[in-house]
Amino acid sequence: MWRIRLKIVALFVAITAVFHARTLMSGQWTLLGDPESVNQGYSWFQFWINSLRHGQLPLWDPFTFSGHSFIGEMQTSAFSPLNLLLLLLPSNKASGLLSLGSYHYFIAFLQFLGLVFMYLLARDPRKPVLALAAIGLTSFALVVALDAVRVQLKRALIVWTLGAA
C-alpha cells in the first residue's frame, strides 16, 4: 500500500515539475511576468517577510493608496501558516528581497500541496470521486495558466481543511 502512495506522490512531483519546468529548471520564464504578479503577489510576500523580520506584525499596508488594512485583505493571506516557510527561504544579499528562485520554488510547492490535498479529499468515500478529481485537475491547470498564486494557496488550505473534517 505504501508503494502505491509513494508512486502517487512521485506522479504529483512529476506533474508539478512539468508545469514549472521553465521557471524552476531553465530560468527562461518567470511567474512575475505581468504587473499584477509583481505589484500584488510578490510585493505582499515581501512586505509580510520584511515586517516579521523586523519584529512587527504586518497590520497596515502603507504602500497601497493612502494605506489600508493588510490583515483585513483576504488576498494577502497574512495568516496562512504556509507563509512562515517564506521566512526560511534565502533573500538576495544585496537588496534583502526574496530571491526569484525561492519565490518560484515556494509557488511550485504550494501547487504540489494542492494536488496532494485534492487527492486526499478525493479518496474519501463520502465524496463524489470523479467530480472532485475533475475539479482538482481543472483548478490546478487553471491556476498555472492564470498565475493566480494566492488562489492556489487558499485552495490548498481549504481542501486540507475539508479533507480533515
Backbone as a ProteinNet text record, in pm:
[ID]
protein_1_A
[PRIMARY]
MWRIRLKIVALFVAITAVFHARTLMSGQWTLLGDPESVNQGYSWFQFWINSLRHGQLPLWDPFTFSGHSFIGEMQTSAFSPLNLLLLLLPSNKASGLLSLGSYHYFIAFLQFLGLVFMYLLARDPRKPVLALAAIGLTSFALVVALDAVRVQLKRALIVWTLGAA
[TERTIARY]
81.5	0	85.7	194.1	278.6	351.3	374.9	440.4	347.9	220.4	124	118.9	114.9	111.8	240.1	351.7	478.3	478.9	420.4	411.4	320.1	212.9	121	190.8	263.9	336.9	442	510.7	609.1	542.2	422.4	347.8	314.8	273.5	241.7	366.2	480.1	605.4	637.7	617.6	644.7	550.9	423.3	326.9	366.1	400.3	441	567.9	663.6	788.4	763.6	671.9	641.2	577.3	482.9	417.9	514.1	615.3	708.7	847.1	861	992.5	1064.2	991.7	1056.4	1100.6	1031.3	1070	1173	1158.4	1246.5	1377.2	1370.6	1487.9	1568.8	1501.7	1575.7	1592.5	1505.3	1511.8	1477.4	1413	1379.5	1250.9	1178.1	1048.3	1027.3	943.8	916.6	766.7	726.7	587.5	556.4	659.4	642.5	644.2	583.9	586	483.4	384	284	282.1	237.3	242.9	166.1	55.7	-22.9	54.4	127	205.6	311.3	376.4	482.4	423.2	323.3	268.1	183.5	129.2	46.9	113.1	112.6	156.7	295.6	395.2	533.4	553.3	493.6	509.2	447.3	332.5	271.7	355.8	408.2	500.2	618.2	676	793.1	761.4	649.4	608.2	587.5	524	498.6	629.8	723.5	852.8	929.4	939.8	1016.3	955.9	825	761.3	797	783.5	811.9	960.6	1046.6	1191.3	1234.8	1156.6	1186.2	1104.8	1040.8	968.4	835	774.7	646.6	542.7	420.5	311	265	245	201.6	52.5	15.9	-124	-174.7	-88.3	-129.4	-36.9	-93.4	-15	-7.9	105.5	114.8	140.6	162.6	202.8	87	-32.2	-147.6	-237.9	-265.2	-345.5	-286.2	-365.2	-312.6	-293.7	-293.2	-279.8	-412.4	-405.5	-525.1	-484.2	-582.2	-557.3	-493.4	-379.9	-312.9	-374.5	-403.1	-458.8	-605.7	-671.9	-812.1	-831.5	-725.7	-730.9	-711.9	-813.8	-805.6	-695.9	-672.5	-577.7	-434.1	-402.1	-263.7	-229.6	-329.2	-311.9	-210.4	-229.4	-136	-126.5	-233.5	-232.6	-215.8	-176.6	-154.8	-30.8	-44.5	73.6	181.9	144.8	245.4	337.6	290.8	375.8	495.2	487.4	601.8	723.8	701	813.2	892.9	826.4	895.5	1006.5	989.4	1092.1	1219.2	1208	1324.2	1396.8	1331.3	1391.1	1494.8	1599.4	1705.1	1660.6	1714.1	1689	1812.8	1792.7	1904	1988.8	2117.7	2203.8	2215.9	2216.8	2234.2	2108.2	1992.6	1870	1786.2	1806.2	1724.4	1589.6	1563.5	1436.2	1437.1	1321.4	1306.5	1357.6	1447.1	1504.9	1399.4	1417.6	1322.6	1313.8	1427.4	1427.5	1350.4	1368.6	1295.7	1146	1108.6	967.3	908.5	978.8	929.9	917.6	1015.7	1006.5	891.8	869.7	759.2	624.9	607.9	482.5	463.5	568.6	560.5	523.9	580.6	548	400.5	347.2	205.6	116.2	153.2	72.8	84.6	200.9	216.6	124.6	121.4	31.9	-113.9	-150.6	-287	-322.3	-229.5	-252.6	-268.6	-180	-183.9	-313.4	-352.1	-473.2	-598.8	-599.1	-713.9	-723.1	-609.3	-608.1	-663.2	-618.6	-667	-816.9	-865.4	-1008.3	-1085.4	-1031.5	-1099.7	-1102.6	-1010.8	-1007.4	-1115.6	-1175.4	-1280.3	-1403.4	-1448.9	-1561.2	-1694.2	-1703.9	-1827.9	-1839.2	-1732.3	-1730.7	-1739.8	-1801	-1804.4	-1664.8	-1597.9	-1457.2	-1431.3	-1507.2	-1480.5	-1499.5	-1601.1	-1623.7	-1509.1	-1465.2	-1355.5	-1225	-1198.7	-1076.8	-1078.8	-1191.9	-1203.2	-1184.4	-1244.6	-1229.3	-1083.8	-1020.5	-881.4	-787.9	-799.4	-712.3	-740.2	-866.8	-902.7	-852	-870.7	-826.5	-675.8	-603.3	-457.5	-412.2	-468.2	-429.6	-467.5	-584.5	-629.3	-539.2	-502.5	-417.9	-280.4	-225.5	-96.2	-108	-216.1	-233	-253.6	-320.1	-353.8	-259	-163.2	-69.8	-139.1	-248.7	-321.8	-262.4	-150.1	-73.7	-150.9	-209.3	-281.6	-402.6	-468.9	-585	-542.4	-428.4	-381.6	-347.7	-286.4	-254.1	-380.1	-480.1	-605	-675	-669.6	-733	-667.5	-536.4	-466.4	-509.4	-521.3	-562.6	-708.5	-795.3	-937.3	-956.6	-888.7	-900.4	-847.9	-736.2	-681.1	-779.5	-842	-939.7	-1060.7	-1113.5	-1227.4	-1192.1	-1072	-1029.5	-1010.6	-972.2	-950.9	-1081.7	-1187.6	-1316.5	-1388.7
-120	0	126.2	126.8	244.3	266.5	160.2	176	248.1	217.1	285	432.7	462.7	602.8	675.7	607.6	666.9	696.4	606.7	629	747.3	761.1	873.7	1005.5	1008.4	1129.9	1161.1	1058.1	1079.1	1134.4	1086	1137.5	1285.7	1322.6	1462.8	1551.5	1499.5	1575.1	1595.4	1489.6	1498.5	1598.3	1594.6	1689.1	1832.3	1855.8	1989.8	2032.7	1941.4	1973.3	2006.4	1934.8	1962.3	2100.9	2133.1	2263.9	2378.9	2352.7	2458.7	2440.8	2360.7	2331.5	2458.8	2547.1	2668.9	2763.2	2763.3	2854.7	2791.9	2664.4	2602.1	2551.2	2494.1	2425.6	2508.3	2585.3	2657.4	2805.3	2859.7	3002.1	3088.9	3032.3	3106.5	3187.8	3166.1	3230.2	3258.2	3354.1	3387.4	3399.1	3374.1	3394	3542.3	3623.7	3767.2	3842.2	3782.6	3840.6	3949.1	3958.9	4063.4	4157.1	4278	4376.9	4336	4264.7	4228.2	4133.6	4039.7	3946.6	4019.8	4117	4191.4	4288.6	4364	4469.5	4416.1	4297.6	4242.8	4122	4009.2	3884.2	3889.8	3918.6	3921.9	4034.8	4149	4263.3	4235.4	4169.6	4136	4034.9	3935.1	3840.6	3916.5	4006.9	4081.1	4169.4	4238.2	4322	4237.3	4123.5	4032.9	3984.9	3942.3	3892.2	4001.9	4119.4	4228.9	4272.6	4277.6	4316.9	4220.1	4090.6	3991.9	3986.3	4001.8	4000.6	4120.6	4228.7	4345.2	4346.7	4234.7	4222	4293.2	4320.5	4389.4	4300.4	4306.9	4238.4	4324.4	4264	4342.7	4374	4470.1	4504.6	4603.9	4695.2	4804.8	4810.8	4822	4832.3	4979.3	5044.7	5186.9	5213	5107.3	5124.3	5122.7	5090.3	5084.4	5204.6	5279.9	5401.8	5489	5530.1	5606.3	5514.8	5386.1	5284.6	5216.2	5089.2	5015.7	4893.5	4829.8	4715.3	4601.3	4553.5	4440.9	4309.5	4298.2	4172.1	4156.4	4265.8	4258.6	4225	4226.9	4194.8	4044.2	3977.1	3831.3	3787.3	3862.7	3820	3812.8	3882.1	3880.8	3750.5	3675.9	3553.6	3575.9	3683.6	3721.6	3617.2	3542.3	3446.4	3301.9	3282	3146.9	3088.4	2971.8	2912	2873.3	2849.4	2814.8	2932.4	3053.7	3170.4	3174.8	3104.1	3100.1	3038.2	2953	2895.2	3002.7	3112.4	3221.3	3282.2	3276.7	3331.8	3248.9	3122.6	3034.6	3041.7	3094.4	3099.1	3211.2	3187.2	3289.1	3414.3	3526.1	3654.6	3694.7	3785.2	3841.1	3923.6	3893.7	3960.7	4110.7	4151.9	4294.2	4375.2	4324	4402.7	4363.2	4243.4	4196	4141.7	4140	4091.1	3939.1	3881.6	3738.8	3706.7	3608.9	3579.2	3520.2	3542.8	3495.9	3343.5	3276.9	3130.3	3077	3139.6	3098.1	3115.9	3226.9	3253.3	3145.6	3111	3009.4	2872.7	2834.1	2705.6	2704.4	2816.1	2824.4	2805.9	2870.3	2858.8	2716.3	2654.9	2515.6	2423.4	2449.5	2369.8	2384.2	2505.3	2527.1	2450.9	2448.9	2377.7	2226.2	2180.2	2038.7	2002.3	2086.4	2061.9	2060.6	2147.9	2148.5	2014.8	1957.1	1825.4	1717.3	1717.5	1615.3	1623.6	1744.6	1758.4	1725.9	1759.5	1724.1	1571.5	1505.7	1359.2	1299.2	1351.5	1300.2	1322.4	1436.4	1463.4	1369.3	1344.8	1257.3	1111.9	1072.9	935.4	909	1014.2	999	935.6	820.3	751.6	826.9	926.7	1002.9	1111.7	1136.4	1243	1182	1252.6	1204.7	1215.9	1102.2	1099	1161.3	1125.2	1177	1328	1377.7	1522.5	1595.9	1544.9	1609.3	1602.9	1489.6	1477	1573.7	1584.4	1677.2	1821.4	1856	1991.5	2017.5	1920.8	1937.7	1957.2	1874.3	1887	2015.1	2048.5	2171.4	2292.9	2291.9	2404.1	2420.9	2310	2316.7	2375.3	2325.5	2374.9	2521.4	2560.1	2697.9	2791.9	2750.5	2834.9	2852	2744.2	2757	2850.6	2836.5	2917.8	3065.1	3094.9	3233.3	3300.1	3224.3	3278.7	3326.5	3265.5	3307.5	3236.4	3285.5	3221.1	3218.7	3327.3	3334.6	3242.1	3229.1	3141.5	2997	2956.1	2818.9	2795.1	2891.7	2878.3	2859.7	2941.7	2930.5	2798.9	2756.2	2630.7	2513.2	2514	2406.5	2401.2	2516.9	2519.9	2479.8	2523.3	2487.6	2337.7	2282.4	2138.8	2058.8	2103.1	2033.4	2038.7	2153.7	2168.5	2077.2	2076.4	1991.9	1844.1	1807.8	1668.6	1621.6	1714.6	1678.8	1671.3	1731.8	1736.3	1604
0	0	0	78.4	84.9	-47	-123.3	-254.1	-352.7	-345.1	-431.8	-396.5	-268.2	-225.4	-265.4	-256	-296.7	-446.8	-525.5	-670	-701	-626.4	-647	-613.4	-503.4	-466.6	-573.3	-623.1	-729.8	-855.7	-886	-1000.5	-980.2	-859.7	-831.2	-840.6	-796.1	-809.5	-957.4	-1036.8	-1180.3	-1248.9	-1212.7	-1271.6	-1237.6	-1112.1	-1070.2	-1143.4	-1157.1	-1227.7	-1373.8	-1437.6	-1578.3	-1592.5	-1506	-1514	-1484.5	-1403.2	-1363.1	-1422.2	-1525.7	-1582.9	-1628.2	-1693.1	-1744.7	-1633.4	-1522.3	-1414.6	-1321.5	-1289.4	-1190.9	-1250.4	-1367.9	-1420.7	-1519.4	-1602	-1705.4	-1674.4	-1592.6	-1563.6	-1683.3	-1784.4	-1905.4	-1890.9	-1785	-1769.2	-1621.4	-1590.7	-1451.5	-1428.1	-1306.1	-1268.2	-1251.5	-1249.2	-1229.1	-1362	-1464.4	-1597.6	-1621.6	-1537.2	-1557.3	-1436.6	-1454	-1344.5	-1219	-1235.5	-1118	-1026.5	-1083.9	-1002.4	-922	-985.1	-917	-816	-857.7	-772.1	-657.7	-672.5	-564.7	-500	-567.1	-505.5	-444.8	-525.6	-478	-377.5	-403.8	-313	-176.6	-175.5	-46.4	29.2	-40.6	25.6	85.1	7.6	51.6	171.6	168.5	280.3	405.8	391.1	503.3	564.3	478.5	526.2	599.2	536.9	598.5	731.1	739.6	865.4	976.9	950.4	1054	1087.9	990.1	1017.6	1101.2	1096.8	1179	1308.9	1340.7	1466.4	1471.6	1356.1	1352	1286.3	1337.1	1269.6	1152.5	1036.9	920.1	926.4	1008.9	1028.2	923.9	881.8	794.4	674.2	555.8	433.2	391.9	414.4	380.7	232	154.3	14.7	-83.9	-41	-129.7	-102.3	-205.9	-193.3	-83.2	12.5	126.7	246.2	220.3	324.1	348.8	382	420.1	502.2	561.2	647.5	568.1	614.3	548.8	593.6	722.5	772.2	735.9	705	665.8	519	442.5	299.6	281.9	228.4	213.9	117.9	12.2	-89.8	-40.4	65	113.9	185.8	228.8	309.9	421.9	495.6	600.9	712.4	734.7	844.2	798.1	675.1	626.5	692.4	755.3	819.6	719.6	595	495	464.3	486.8	463.2	557.7	668.6	760.6	693.6	594.3	520.5	447.5	411.1	342.2	427.7	558.2	647	643.2	605	599	465.9	364	230.7	222.9	144.1	136	61.3	106.5	41.1	-37.7	-130	-205.1	-108.7	-101.5	-3.5	-28.6	-152.8	-184.2	-154.5	-196.2	-181.9	-61.2	-8.6	102.2	59	-72.3	-124.6	-136.5	-131.7	-153.8	-293.5	-303.1	-434.2	-526.7	-654.1	-754.1	-754.1	-740.3	-735.6	-616.1	-500.3	-380.3	-399.2	-461	-488	-578.7	-683.7	-777.1	-710.6	-629.9	-560.2	-459.5	-393	-297.4	-367.5	-481.7	-556.4	-607.4	-656.9	-702.4	-585.8	-468.8	-350.7	-313.4	-321.2	-290.9	-388.3	-514.5	-612.4	-594.1	-552.9	-519.4	-402.8	-300.1	-186.2	-229.3	-322.4	-374.5	-437.9	-513.8	-573.9	-466.8	-368.5	-263.1	-183.9	-143.5	-63	-143.3	-271.4	-355.4	-368.9	-382.9	-388.8	-259.1	-145.9	-17.7	-2.1	-49	-42.1	-134.3	-252.6	-349	-301	-215.7	-164.1	-60.1	-8.1	92.6	26.4	75.2	10.4	17.7	103.8	115.8	10.6	-65.6	-165	-305.5	-401.3	-540	-603.1	-616.4	-654.5	-791.9	-892.1	-1025.9	-1033.6	-967.4	-969.6	-900	-787.2	-715.4	-794.2	-856.9	-936.5	-1054.4	-1120	-1233.2	-1187.2	-1074.9	-1021.3	-983.5	-921.3	-880.8	-997.5	-1099.8	-1216.3	-1293.3	-1307	-1376.5	-1299.8	-1169.4	-1087.2	-1095.2	-1088.1	-1093.5	-1227	-1336	-1468.3	-1485.8	-1437	-1449.4	-1370	-1249.7	-1166.4	-1230.2	-1284.4	-1351.1	-1470.6	-1545	-1665.8	-1631.9	-1524.1	-1491.9	-1392.7	-1338.8	-1240.5	-1113.3	-1076.7	-957.1	-836.5	-791	-684.8	-553.3	-518.2	-391.4	-390.6	-502.4	-510.3	-483.9	-538.1	-517.7	-371	-307.9	-167	-83.9	-109	-34.4	-65.8	-192.5	-230.8	-156.4	-146.5	-75.9	70.1	133.5	274.2	291.2	200.6	209.5	188.8	88.6	62.3	179.6	238	352.9	469.7	490.7	598.3	574.2	453.1	421.1	432.9	390.9	397.5	542	630.2	770.7	847.6	792.8	863.4	855.2
[MASK]
+++++++++++++++++++++++++++++++++++++++++++++++++++++++++++++++++++++++++++++++++++++++++++++++++++++++++++++++++++++++++++++++++++++++++++++++++++++++++++++++++++++

